[in-house]
């Protein structure tokens, strides 16, 4: 039985009862054929690279006046080249200093920003990308903060694998950040895209030293190569995960053994025996990946397979 435990859960009694019902329905009704699909193969994977901002939206401005939109584009182009060399099919949302809004757009700036972001998501959705990656630069009122950091879509195991792999490569390659990859829940682009999405904040333009580094061609090249390696590592890990999840015979045998082991008592007692045998304790939110996928807004962190 394959169950992912989710930390920080505070599910209500009603939700818990619903989970019990669905889980046992899955066990007793034998596993349906449908399984979570993450059809990644690194070579030939479509990756959409989104250079943050552009056109009237300059993004953050560095201490010496560097515009985020220019560095995000330079990094994205280098990343596109590196990923292509690794066999990915790369689509960039922009290739010049522009946003993705039609010339005759008449809304206000906020509406324009929303239309721009939606157009970026549409490109990824239309092309059924395996991954959406948006490249940005950070800025803070204080000049002391520095370091590249990756954010991944909360609740997407594949985005988490890719995000963490990118951050690992950034740490190992640049040797100037100990920041960890973090889950993000409130990025419009992450909810508007239908595939796993990650954001790389490639460094702080508000830090004079890092601003200078980010303008340096060789540093940009190093950074882009690290992100590319992280993406392929992460996609490979996600593909491995998919393969492991596609072992229905083994899963069904495990499930049948668990169900057989629960004997006697009331229905409720048998339910408890089965859940205990599967390593599930009441109060934990769970997703049963053996054909029953529960999507919850409250997924914070995937602990791992039991
Ligand atoms: Zn930005």
Boltz pocket constraint, residues with backbone or C-beta under 6 A from the ligand:
constraints:
  - pocket:
      binder: B
      contacts: [[A, 52], [A, 53], [A, 59], [A, 60], [A, 68], [A, 135], [A, 136], [A, 137]]
      max_distance: 6.0
